[in-house]
Amino acid sequence: MRIAREPAELGTGPRAVGLGTFDGVHLGHRRVIEAVLAAGPEPTVVTFDPHPRTALGNRVELLSTLDRRLELLAEAGVEAALVVDFTLDMARLAPEEFVDQVLRQIGTETVVAGADFRFGRGRQGDLGLLERLGFDTRPVPLLEGVSSSRIRELVQAGDVEGAAHLLGRPVEVEGVVVAGDARGGTLGFPTANLDVRPELLVPANGIYAGAAVEHRAAVSIGTNPHYGGRERRVEAFLLNYSGDLYGQRLVVELWERLRDEQVFANEAELVAQIARDVERTRSAHRP
């Protein structure tokens, strides 16, 4: 997939364009992408970074990083993406100015978006306006019960299986592997400690079964209360894996929440419980 940060980098089409933030690339987003692919000319997505609500001063915990969002869009068949730098100046553009500065510059002929999509200053623009401006518009009906907001609620509650049904894939947490306390190695379960970007949503504390780099993984999210920890961490023990992951970007799938964090009477009980978590991870099913 070709990725551009400026309209001129993409050229002038012709192209069918899907408009949206596409955070998480959930099942509703995939309907939009399918409509873009079916529309004909070069299937393209125009997306925004940072999230528009963030640029307007609101905190949004993202379901996916921009890199992962673009990977998921490419996997879905999108051939080109324009990442629009969403600044306050961009937010102040009248809808017609956005059309002239972005959509017309890349040769847009067809525009596809969710039926409730709004854009431009004060959210004044919609697909009806784009149709009046001469574009072939394809509104995509909303998928009932599926939204990034609802998925965030489920992930925050630790319901990764429920969230997966709306995403159409497992919940993921992503970060760069950094040095930790190395305590897992002394217990016989060495873990990859993820440095997760602060804007990315991390599920509720607990122990999860999942996978990373094609290996099943038992994943701990939380403060490690048995050792009196205070810093929230994401640590993954990859089953049957040998290798050095330090400094690498790691995308960890979370399939099932196994249990809460807890404090044990002694270290032997902790090790026994981790062994049980690992066994449950071996038999877990990818949602």
N, C-alpha and C positions, 0 to 999 in steps of 0.2 A: 504494500500500500504506500502510495506517495503521501507524504505529510508536509504541509506548508504552514508557515506562520504569517505569510502575507499573500493577498490574492494574486499578485503578479507571479508568484512562484508556481501557481497552478496553471496559468494560462486561461484562455477564453472558451473552453468547452467545445461543443455543447455538452451540458451535463444535467443530470437529475440530482437534486440536492435534498438531503434530509437535514432538517434543522432541529437542534436541541442540545441540551447539556449532556444527556446520555450517561449520567452517573450510575455506574453499576451495570449498564447495558442489560437491563432486565427484560422480561418477556414482552412488556409493552414497547420498549425500545426496539426489540427485534421485529415486531410487527411493522414499525416504521421502516426499518432497514429492508425488510422483505419487499415493501412497496417501492422503495427506491430502486432495488435491484430489478423489479419488474417494469419500471417506468421507461427503460430504454437506454438513453445516452449514459456516458460514464458515471457510474454510481458514486456519489460523493457525499460526505457528511461535513457540515459546518457546525463545529462545537465550540464551547467557550471555556476559557481558563484564565483566572480562577473561576469558581462557581459564581454566577451572577449575584446570588444572595450574599456571598462572602464579600464581594467588591462593594456592596451597598452597606456593609457594616454588620452583617449578621453572621453568627457562627454556624457553619454547616459541617457536620462530620461526614466525610465522603466515603462512599462504598468502594471506590477504586481510585487509585492514582491516575493521573493523566496517561502515563506510560501504559498502564494496564488497560485503561479504557480504549486506547488506540489499538492495542493488541487484540482486544475482544472485537472491536469493529472490523479489523482486518480479517479475523477468523470468520466473521459473519458474511464476508464477501465484499465489503466496501473497498473500492479501488483507490480512492483519494480522500484526504481529510484536510480541511482548513481549520486550524486552531486559532480562534479569534481571541486576542488579548482583551479580556473584559475589564476595562478601566472605567472610572467615573465618566470620563469623556465619552466612552462608548455608550454608557448607560444613558447619557443625555442626548444622543442622536435621535432625531425624529425618525419614525419608521421608514420614510421615503429616503432619508439620508443613508440609513443602513443598507437599504436596497441598492442605492447607487454606488456606495463605497465597497460593498462586499458582494452581493449576489450578482449584479450586472457585470462586475469586474471579472468574474470567473465563468461567464457564459451560461448562467443558470437559465434553463428553459422550464424545468418542472420542479416544483417545491413540494416536499412531503413532510408532514409534521403531525403530531398528535392534534386531535380536534380542538383542544384547549390551548394550543400554543399561542403565546403572546410575545411581542418584541418591541423594541424602541422605547423612547422616553415615555414614562408613565404607563408602559405596557399597552400603548395605543394601537400597535400593529397586530394584525391577525391574518389568517389565510384569506379571508374575504378581501382585505385590502390588497394582498398580493395578487389575487385574481383580477381585481380592478386595474392593477398596474400591468397586466398583460401576461402574467405567469400562468402556466398550467398547474393548478394546485390539486393536491391529493390529500385531503384530510383523512387521518387514520383514527377510527373509533377507539376510545380508551378501553383498556382491558380492565374490567371490573375487579376492584380489590388489589390491583397491581400498581404500585407507585414506589418511588425511591423513599418517600417518607415512611410508608408502611414497612418497607424492608428494614429501614433503620430501626424502627421500633422493635421488630423481631430480633434483630442482631443485638441490640442493646440489652434485650432480655435473655440472650443466650439461646434463643430458639433458632439455631442454625438450620435445622431441617425445615421448619416452616418458611424461613427466608429463602432457602434453596428452591422451594416450589414456585416462588414468585420471580426469582432470578433466572430459573431455567438451568442452573448450574450451582455447584457448591459455593457457600460463602468463602471469601478469601481474606487473608491478612498478609500484608506485604511489607518487607523491610530489608535492610542490609544487615548481614550477619556480622556481629561485633563481639568483642571479648566480654565474657560474663564473669561469674564467680568461679567457674570451673568445678562447682560442687557436684553437678550431675555426673561428671566423669569419675569422681571418687566413689560415687554410689553405684557405678556400673551402667549409668544411663547418660552418656554425654549428650548435651543439648546444643542446638544452634540458637543463640540469643539474638533476637531481631531488634534492630533500631527502626522503629516505626515512625513515619512522619506524623507530626502532631495533628494535622488536619484529617487524618485517616481514621475512620471508625474502627474501634477494636471491640469485639464482642464482650459480653459480661464475663467477669472472672470465673474461672473454673478449669476443668481438665476436659480436653476434647480429643476425639479420634479424627484423624484426617490424613493428609498426604502432602508431600513436597518432592520435587525432582524425581517423580515416578517411584517414590518409596512411601509406604505408610508411615504415619507420624503420630506419636502421642504428644499432644500440645498442652502446655501449661500457660494460662493467662492469669496474671495476678501478682500478688506481692510476696508469695512464698511464706505464708504465715508461720509455718513450722520453725523457720529460722528467724522469725521476727522481722521479716523484710518490710520495707515501706514503699520502695520504688516499684511501680507497676511494670511488669515485663511480659514479653511473649517469648517462650522457649519451646523449641520443637526437638523431640528425640526421634530421629529417623531410623526406622527399623532396618536392619541388615545393610546399613550404609557405612562405607568407609571412605574418607576423603576430607579435604580441607575446604570448608565453605566460607572461611573468613573473608570479608570484603565483598562477597557476592550478594547480588539481589536475589531474594528468595520469596516466592509466592507460595503460601501455605494454604491448602484447602482445609476447611473444617467441616467434617461430615456429621458428627454426632457429639452432643455434650454428655460426658460420662458422669461427672459429679462436681460438687463444690470443692473449693480449696478447703483444707482442714489442717489442724495441728494434731500431731500424733504423740503418743506417750513416749516413744523413743525412735531412734533412727531405723532400727530393724523393722518396726511397723511401717514406717514410711517406705522403705525399700520394698517390702512385701506388697504394699498397695500400688506402688508404681509398676511392679511386675504384673499385677492384676489389670491395671490400666493398659499395659502393653498387650496383654492377651486379648482384651476386649477390642483393642485397635486392630489386631490381626483379623478379627471376624466382622469388623464394621463394614457397612455397605455405603458406597458413594451415592448420595442423593441425586 
